C-alpha cells in the first residue's frame, strides 16, 4: 500500500539549530519565570542526521500547570493545541506551529512533560 502523504527526509541543515534557538527565544518570553526547560529534541537536534524538517521542542516543568496556564499565550503565537493526541498520550500535550497556515507540515512542534 502506498502512502498518499509520503514522509520527506531532508539532508541535515545547519539552519535547524538556528530555527530552534529563534523559537526558544520566543518561548523564553512566554515562560519568563525560568521554571520551564526548553530543549531541542528529535532528529533535527542530531548534527549531520537527515530528518523531517520539523523542529521538535520539549517543554519540561515541575508542574504541568506552569505550562497549561500559558496555552492561551502559545495559541496567540500561532501554536495549535492538539488535544486529540491526549487520547493516546494523556500527557504530554502537543502543540504545533505551522510556518504557513496552509502547510501540511508544521515547522515546529512542542511536547510537554513533567
N, C-alpha and C positions, 0 to 999 in steps of 0.2 A: 504494500500500500504506500503510495506516495503522499508525503505531507504537503498540503496545499500552501502552507506557510513555512518554507524551509528556514532553518536557523543559519544565519550568516556568521561564520567565524572569520574575523579580520586579523591581519598580521598585527603584532604588537605596535601600539602607537605611544610615542613619548608624550603625547598630549594627555593621555589618560590620567597620570598623576596630577597634571596641572588642572584638569577638569575637576578632579576630586578636591584639590586644595581650594579652588574657587567656590565649590559647593560647601565645603567645610566652613569657609569664611562666612557665608550666608547663614548657615546653621548655627554657628557660634553666636551670631547676633540674636537669633531666636532663643537659644539656650545659654543666655549670658551668665547664668549663675555658676557655670563651670561644673555643675553636678551631673552633666551628661557627657559621656565619652563619645567621640565621633571618629570612627575608624573606616579606612578604605579596605574592603574585603573582596573576595571573589577573584575571578581570573584576571580582571583588568588591574589588580593590585600586584600581580606577579610579573616582574620585569622579563621582557622578551617572550612572553607566552601569548599566543594568539587567543582571541576571545570574542564573545559577542560585544559590540560596542555599547555596553551598559555599565555605568559606574555603580557598583553595589556599595552601599554605606551602611554601617552598623551603628545604631544609637544605643548606648548602654547606660543604664541608670540603676541606682539602688532601689528606686521606687518607680513603677510604671506610671504613677500619677504625675510625675515630673514631665513625662513625655505626653501623656494623654491630654494634659492641660494646654499643651502647645499645638495640638492638632489644628485648631482654627487658624493659627498663625502660619502653619505649614500649608494649609489649603489656600491661604491668601498669597503664598509664594508660587502657587501653581502645582503643588503636590496634590495627588488624588488619594484619598483614603480608600483602601480596598478591603472592606470588612468581609467580603466573600471568602478571602483566604483564611479567615479565623475559624471557618467550619472545619478545615483540615488542621490548621495550626492555631489553637486557641490563643497562643502568644508565640511568636511575635506578631505585631501588627505590621502591615506592609503598606508603604506609601510610595507612589510612583510619580515622577515628573517627566513629562514629555517635552523635548526641545521644541517640537512643533505639535500643537494640539491635534493635528490630523495624522501625526506619525503613528505607525503601528507599534514601534518600539519605543520604550522610554529611554531617556538619556541618563537618568539616574534613578536609583531605587533605594529607599531606606528600609532597613529591617530594625525592629525594636526588640530589645531584650533586657531582662532584669538580672 
